[in-house]
Amino acid sequence: MPENSISVSEARRSGVRLVGLGIAAIVVILITAALFLFWTLPDANAFNARVERLFVEADLTSQTEIRLLEILAQSGTAFADTLSSYRMVIYVLLVFACAMMISALVFLVMLALLNRRMAQIERTGIQVTSLLISREENTVYLNNMDFKLTPAAMETLSVLAESRLDDEVLSGAQIEATISGRDAADCDEAAGATRIKRLRDALGNQMVSELLVKNIAKKGYMLSIEKDVIQMV
């Protein structure tokens, strides 16, 4: 497997681990904050209990005083309802904050992985995702592009593809021997190197033409690159 594929897999695994640890940390922090808030909020019935104890300790038993106690109790009940609504609002806000922070973390990690992936693609050049060799048509289909090759270049590319499937590295003499059917000891290293050079020239020229030079129908030709990347010395 190519080194860039290995590094991408490792980056993906490290990104998944980072997301998991980040989500766990966010959940722990928010749960701790929720418990602290719920613990520090006063009891809803604390006001009523305190007023009742004051009335009992002061021995306030007249009709007017009892009526005042009822009014204070009603106020305490309203205060308790307000605290209950506050608890629910705090709970909803914490859940919403948890979801937003987790989403932000996931998007940041995805953006970092995407930037790393784009940097690897820029360093390695074209990223081959599919390679189809058609010997009948003398055509190689690379990603979404097709290139016509000579029969000799097709043979060379086919030999290289088969050796890649077997994870083998062929010398120039072995390439020449495989194509010509002779023994490798009777083949010249330069002959195989010449075949590789011709394959590179034939395929490379077409790839550059496909990727760099754009044909605009009924108008002409232009380079398919941004203007700000061009430098002339």
C-alpha positions as CSV (number, residue, x, y, z in Angstrom):
1,M,0.0,0.0,0.0
2,P,1.3,3.5,-0.8
3,E,2.7,5.6,2.0
4,N,0.1,8.3,1.5
5,S,-2.7,5.8,1.8
6,I,-1.2,4.6,5.1
7,S,-0.8,8.1,6.4
8,V,-4.4,9.0,5.4
9,S,-5.7,5.9,7.3
10,E,-3.6,6.8,10.3
11,A,-4.9,10.4,10.2
12,R,-8.5,9.1,10.0
13,R,-8.0,6.8,13.0
14,S,-6.4,9.5,15.0
15,G,-9.2,11.9,14.1
16,V,-11.8,9.4,15.2
17,R,-10.0,8.9,18.5
18,L,-9.7,12.7,18.9
19,V,-13.4,13.1,18.3
20,G,-14.3,10.4,20.8
21,L,-12.1,11.9,23.5
22,G,-13.4,15.4,22.8
23,I,-17.0,14.3,22.9
24,A,-16.4,12.5,26.2
25,A,-14.6,15.5,27.7
26,I,-17.5,17.9,26.6
27,V,-20.1,15.5,28.1
28,V,-18.3,15.2,31.4
29,I,-17.8,19.0,31.7
30,L,-21.4,19.8,30.9
31,I,-22.7,17.1,33.3
32,T,-20.5,18.4,36.0
33,A,-21.7,22.0,35.4
34,A,-25.4,20.8,35.4
35,L,-24.9,18.9,38.7
36,F,-23.2,22.0,40.2
37,L,-26.0,24.3,39.1
38,F,-28.8,22.0,40.3
39,W,-27.0,21.5,43.6
40,T,-26.5,25.2,44.3
41,L,-30.0,26.2,43.3
42,P,-32.1,26.8,46.5
43,D,-34.8,24.4,47.4
44,A,-38.2,25.4,46.1
45,N,-39.9,24.9,49.5
46,A,-37.1,26.5,51.5
47,F,-38.8,29.9,51.6
48,N,-42.1,28.4,52.9
49,A,-40.4,26.3,55.6
50,R,-38.4,29.3,56.8
51,V,-41.4,31.6,57.1
52,E,-43.4,28.9,58.9
53,R,-40.6,28.3,61.4
54,L,-40.4,32.1,62.1
55,F,-44.1,32.2,62.7
56,V,-44.0,29.2,65.1
57,E,-41.0,30.6,67.0
58,A,-42.6,34.0,67.4
59,D,-45.9,32.4,68.4
60,L,-47.9,34.4,65.9
61,T,-51.4,33.0,66.1
62,S,-53.8,35.9,65.5
63,Q,-56.2,35.9,62.5
64,T,-54.3,38.7,60.8
65,E,-50.9,37.0,61.3
66,I,-52.3,33.7,60.0
67,R,-53.6,35.5,56.9
68,L,-50.2,37.1,56.4
69,L,-48.7,33.6,56.6
70,E,-51.0,32.4,53.9
71,I,-50.0,35.3,51.6
72,L,-46.3,34.5,52.2
73,A,-47.0,30.9,51.5
74,Q,-48.6,31.8,48.2
75,S,-45.6,33.9,47.4
76,G,-43.3,31.0,48.3
77,T,-45.3,28.7,46.0
78,A,-45.0,31.1,43.1
79,F,-41.2,31.3,43.9
80,A,-41.0,27.5,43.8
81,D,-42.8,27.4,40.4
82,T,-40.3,29.9,39.1
83,L,-37.3,27.9,40.3
84,S,-38.8,24.8,38.7
85,S,-39.1,26.6,35.4
86,Y,-35.5,27.9,35.8
87,R,-34.3,24.3,36.3
88,M,-36.0,23.2,33.1
89,V,-34.6,26.1,31.2
90,I,-31.1,25.4,32.5
91,Y,-31.5,21.7,31.5
92,V,-32.6,22.6,28.0
93,L,-29.7,25.1,27.6
94,L,-27.2,22.5,28.8
95,V,-28.4,19.9,26.3
96,F,-28.4,22.5,23.5
97,A,-24.9,23.6,24.5
98,C,-23.7,20.0,24.6
99,A,-25.0,19.4,21.1
100,M,-23.5,22.6,19.7
101,M,-20.1,21.9,21.2
102,I,-20.0,18.3,20.0
103,S,-21.1,19.5,16.5
104,A,-18.4,22.1,16.5
105,L,-15.7,19.6,17.6
106,V,-16.7,17.2,14.9
107,F,-16.7,19.8,12.2
108,L,-13.3,21.1,13.3
109,V,-11.8,17.6,13.2
110,M,-13.3,17.0,9.8
111,L,-11.9,20.3,8.6
112,A,-8.5,19.4,9.9
113,L,-8.6,16.0,8.3
114,L,-9.7,17.5,5.0
115,N,-6.9,20.1,5.1
116,R,-4.4,17.3,5.8
117,R,-5.8,15.2,3.0
118,M,-5.7,18.2,0.5
119,A,-2.1,18.8,1.5
120,Q,-1.2,15.2,0.8
121,I,-2.9,15.4,-2.6
122,E,-1.0,18.6,-3.4
123,R,2.3,16.9,-2.4
124,T,1.6,13.6,-4.3
125,G,0.1,15.2,-7.4
126,I,-2.7,13.4,-9.2
127,Q,-4.5,10.9,-6.9
128,V,-5.3,7.7,-8.8
129,T,-8.7,6.2,-7.7
130,S,-9.2,3.8,-10.6
131,L,-7.1,2.3,-13.4
132,L,-8.7,0.3,-16.2
133,I,-6.6,-1.1,-18.9
134,S,-8.4,-2.1,-22.2
135,R,-6.0,-4.0,-24.4
136,E,-8.6,-4.4,-27.2
137,E,-9.0,-0.6,-27.4
138,N,-5.3,0.2,-26.6
139,T,-6.8,2.6,-24.0
140,V,-6.1,3.2,-20.4
141,Y,-8.8,4.7,-18.2
142,L,-7.3,6.7,-15.4
143,N,-9.9,8.1,-12.9
144,N,-12.4,9.8,-15.3
145,M,-9.9,10.3,-18.2
146,D,-9.0,8.0,-21.0
147,F,-5.7,7.9,-22.9
148,K,-4.8,6.2,-26.1
149,L,-1.5,4.3,-26.1
150,T,0.5,2.3,-28.6
151,P,0.4,-1.5,-28.4
152,A,4.0,-1.5,-27.0
153,A,3.1,1.0,-24.3
154,M,0.0,-1.0,-23.4
155,E,2.1,-4.1,-23.0
156,T,4.5,-2.3,-20.7
157,L,1.7,-0.8,-18.6
158,S,0.0,-4.2,-18.4
159,V,3.2,-5.8,-17.1
160,L,3.6,-3.1,-14.5
161,A,0.0,-3.4,-13.4
162,E,0.3,-7.2,-13.0
163,S,3.5,-6.9,-11.1
164,R,1.9,-4.2,-8.8
165,L,-1.0,-6.6,-8.1
166,D,1.6,-9.2,-7.0
167,D,3.6,-6.5,-5.0
168,E,6.6,-7.2,-7.2
169,V,9.3,-4.8,-8.4
170,L,10.6,-5.6,-11.9
171,S,13.9,-4.6,-13.3
172,G,14.3,-3.4,-16.9
173,A,15.6,-6.8,-18.0
174,Q,12.6,-8.5,-16.4
175,I,10.1,-6.2,-18.1
176,E,11.8,-6.8,-21.5
177,A,11.8,-10.6,-20.8
178,T,8.1,-10.7,-19.8
179,I,7.1,-8.7,-23.0
180,S,9.4,-10.5,-25.4
181,G,9.0,-13.9,-24.0
182,R,12.8,-14.4,-23.6
183,D,14.8,-15.3,-20.6
184,A,15.7,-12.3,-18.4
185,A,19.4,-13.2,-18.6
186,D,19.3,-12.7,-22.3
187,C,17.6,-9.3,-22.1
188,D,19.3,-5.9,-21.7
189,E,18.4,-3.6,-18.8
190,A,18.4,-0.7,-21.2
191,A,15.7,-2.2,-23.3
192,G,13.3,-2.3,-20.4
193,A,14.3,1.2,-19.4
194,T,13.5,2.4,-22.9
195,R,10.1,0.9,-22.8
196,I,9.4,2.7,-19.5
197,K,10.6,6.0,-20.9
198,R,8.3,5.6,-24.0
199,L,5.4,4.7,-21.7
200,R,6.0,7.8,-19.5
201,D,6.3,10.0,-22.5
202,A,3.2,8.7,-24.2
203,L,1.1,8.8,-21.0
204,G,2.6,11.8,-19.5
205,N,2.1,14.0,-22.6
206,Q,-1.6,13.1,-22.7
207,M,-2.1,13.6,-19.0
208,V,-0.5,17.1,-19.1
209,S,-2.6,17.9,-22.1
210,E,-5.7,16.7,-20.4
211,L,-5.1,18.3,-17.0
212,L,-3.3,21.5,-18.1
213,V,-4.5,22.5,-21.5
214,K,-8.2,23.1,-21.8
215,N,-10.1,23.2,-25.1
216,I,-12.9,25.7,-25.3
217,A,-15.4,24.7,-28.0
218,K,-15.4,27.2,-31.0
219,K,-13.0,29.5,-29.2
220,G,-9.6,27.9,-28.8
221,Y,-7.3,26.7,-26.0
222,M,-6.2,28.0,-22.6
223,L,-4.4,26.7,-19.5
224,S,-6.8,25.3,-17.0
225,I,-5.1,26.8,-14.0
226,E,-5.5,29.9,-11.9
227,K,-3.8,33.1,-13.0
228,D,-2.2,33.8,-9.7
229,V,-0.1,30.6,-9.8
230,I,1.7,31.5,-13.0
231,Q,5.2,32.9,-12.8
232,M,7.4,33.8,-15.7
233,V,11.1,34.5,-15.3
